[in-house]
């Protein structure tokens, strides 16, 4: 099976560490079912939005549509936020922007809309 690799950049506004995101993603039944996983990059302490240094690497089957990937990311983030706040507070809208560098590297920038 062919896989597509995305670099993940998490906004500090999400209050989610790359390690928390990777653990939640890799433990989720729906992501295991499609054989998609997240690994921390060597630069997990990188500043948000540095286009060269992302926090995590997401590997997904190449056949998976972008909208499905975005929905899975949002679901994992919402679960993490609810777990941290111990409440069913109104969900803030999560914004995902995909950029492609000249070398072909794809970066998913994840933040919250105000």
C-alpha positions as a Markdown table, in Angstrom:
| # | Residue | x | y | z |
|---|---|---|---|---|
| 1 | Unk | 0.0 | 0.0 | 0.0 |
| 2 | Unk | 1.3 | 3.5 | -0.8 |
| 3 | Unk | 1.4 | 6.1 | 1.9 |
| 4 | Unk | 1.3 | 9.9 | 1.9 |
| 5 | Unk | 3.3 | 11.8 | 4.5 |
| 6 | Unk | 2.2 | 15.1 | 6.0 |
| 7 | Unk | 4.1 | 17.3 | 8.4 |
| 8 | Unk | 1.8 | 18.5 | 11.2 |
| 9 | Unk | 2.2 | 21.9 | 12.8 |
| 10 | Unk | 0.0 | 22.4 | 15.9 |
| 11 | Unk | -0.8 | 25.9 | 17.1 |
| 12 | Unk | 0.0 | 26.6 | 20.7 |
| 13 | Unk | -3.6 | 27.9 | 21.0 |
| 14 | Unk | -4.8 | 24.3 | 20.9 |
| 15 | Unk | -3.1 | 23.5 | 24.2 |
| 16 | Unk | -2.1 | 20.1 | 22.8 |
| 17 | Unk | 1.5 | 18.9 | 22.7 |
| 18 | Unk | 2.8 | 16.9 | 19.7 |
| 19 | Unk | 3.2 | 13.9 | 22.0 |
| 20 | Unk | -0.5 | 14.1 | 23.2 |
| 21 | Unk | -1.7 | 14.4 | 19.6 |
| 22 | Unk | 0.5 | 11.5 | 18.4 |
| 23 | Unk | -0.6 | 9.3 | 21.3 |
| 24 | Unk | -4.3 | 10.1 | 20.8 |
| 25 | Unk | -4.1 | 9.6 | 17.1 |
| 26 | Unk | -2.3 | 6.3 | 17.4 |
| 27 | Unk | -4.8 | 5.0 | 20.0 |
| 28 | Unk | -7.9 | 6.0 | 18.1 |
| 29 | Unk | -9.8 | 3.0 | 16.7 |
| 30 | Unk | -10.8 | 4.9 | 13.5 |
| 31 | Unk | -7.2 | 5.8 | 12.7 |
| 32 | Unk | -5.8 | 2.3 | 13.5 |
| 33 | Unk | -8.6 | 0.8 | 11.2 |
| 34 | Unk | -7.2 | 2.7 | 8.2 |
| 35 | Unk | -3.6 | 2.1 | 9.1 |
| 36 | Unk | -2.6 | 5.8 | 9.6 |
| 37 | Unk | -0.1 | 6.8 | 12.2 |
| 38 | Unk | 1.7 | 9.8 | 13.7 |
| 39 | Unk | 5.3 | 10.0 | 14.8 |
| 40 | Unk | 7.0 | 12.8 | 16.5 |
| 41 | Unk | 9.6 | 14.6 | 14.3 |
| 42 | Unk | 13.1 | 15.2 | 15.4 |
| 43 | Unk | 12.1 | 18.9 | 15.8 |
| 44 | Unk | 9.1 | 18.5 | 18.1 |
| 45 | Unk | 10.2 | 21.7 | 20.0 |
| 46 | Unk | 10.1 | 23.8 | 16.8 |
| 47 | Unk | 8.2 | 27.1 | 16.8 |
| 48 | Unk | 4.7 | 27.0 | 15.4 |
| 49 | Unk | 4.4 | 27.7 | 11.7 |
| 50 | Unk | 8.1 | 27.3 | 10.9 |
| 51 | Unk | 7.6 | 25.8 | 7.4 |
| 52 | Unk | 10.7 | 23.7 | 7.8 |
| 53 | Unk | 10.2 | 22.3 | 11.2 |
| 54 | Unk | 6.9 | 20.6 | 12.0 |
| 55 | Unk | 5.9 | 18.9 | 15.2 |
| 56 | Unk | 4.8 | 15.5 | 13.9 |
| 57 | Unk | 4.7 | 13.4 | 10.9 |
| 58 | Unk | 1.4 | 11.9 | 9.7 |
| 59 | Unk | 1.4 | 8.8 | 7.5 |
| 60 | Unk | -1.9 | 7.9 | 5.8 |
| 61 | Unk | -2.9 | 5.6 | 3.0 |
| 62 | Unk | -2.5 | 7.5 | -0.3 |
| 63 | Unk | -6.1 | 6.7 | -1.2 |
| 64 | Unk | -7.5 | 8.6 | 1.7 |
| 65 | Unk | -9.1 | 11.9 | 0.7 |
| 66 | Unk | -8.0 | 15.2 | 2.3 |
| 67 | Unk | -11.5 | 15.8 | 3.8 |
| 68 | Unk | -11.3 | 12.4 | 5.6 |
| 69 | Unk | -7.9 | 13.2 | 7.0 |
| 70 | Unk | -9.1 | 16.6 | 8.2 |
| 71 | Unk | -12.2 | 15.0 | 9.8 |
| 72 | Unk | -10.0 | 12.5 | 11.7 |
| 73 | Unk | -7.6 | 15.3 | 12.9 |
| 74 | Unk | -10.6 | 17.4 | 14.1 |
| 75 | Unk | -12.1 | 14.4 | 15.9 |
| 76 | Unk | -8.8 | 13.5 | 17.7 |
| 77 | Unk | -8.3 | 17.2 | 18.8 |
| 78 | Unk | -11.9 | 17.5 | 20.0 |
| 79 | Unk | -11.5 | 14.4 | 22.1 |
| 80 | Unk | -8.2 | 15.6 | 23.6 |
| 81 | Unk | -9.7 | 19.0 | 24.5 |
| 82 | Unk | -12.8 | 17.4 | 26.1 |
| 83 | Unk | -10.5 | 15.1 | 28.1 |
| 84 | Unk | -8.4 | 18.0 | 29.3 |
| 85 | Unk | -11.3 | 20.2 | 30.3 |
| 86 | Unk | -13.4 | 17.4 | 31.7 |
| 87 | Unk | -16.5 | 19.1 | 30.1 |
| 88 | Unk | -18.6 | 19.2 | 27.1 |
| 89 | Unk | -17.9 | 22.9 | 26.5 |
| 90 | Unk | -18.9 | 24.3 | 23.1 |
| 91 | Unk | -16.3 | 23.2 | 20.5 |
| 92 | Unk | -14.3 | 25.9 | 18.8 |
| 93 | Unk | -13.9 | 25.5 | 15.1 |
| 94 | Unk | -10.6 | 23.9 | 14.2 |
| 95 | Unk | -9.0 | 25.3 | 11.1 |
| 96 | Unk | -6.6 | 23.2 | 8.9 |
| 97 | Unk | -4.5 | 24.8 | 6.2 |
| 98 | Unk | -2.5 | 22.6 | 3.8 |
| 99 | Unk | 0.6 | 24.1 | 2.2 |
| 100 | Unk | 3.1 | 22.5 | -0.1 |
| 101 | Unk | 6.7 | 23.5 | -0.2 |
| 102 | Unk | 8.8 | 23.6 | -3.4 |
| 103 | Unk | 10.4 | 20.3 | -2.5 |
| 104 | Unk | 7.0 | 18.6 | -2.4 |
| 105 | Unk | 6.8 | 18.5 | 1.4 |
| 106 | Unk | 3.1 | 18.9 | 2.5 |
| 107 | Unk | 2.4 | 20.6 | 5.8 |
| 108 | Unk | -0.9 | 20.7 | 7.7 |
| 109 | Unk | -1.1 | 23.8 | 9.9 |
| 110 | Unk | -3.7 | 23.2 | 12.6 |
| 111 | Unk | -5.2 | 26.1 | 14.7 |
| 112 | Unk | -8.5 | 27.4 | 16.0 |
| 113 | Unk | -10.7 | 30.0 | 14.5 |
| 114 | Unk | -11.7 | 32.7 | 16.9 |
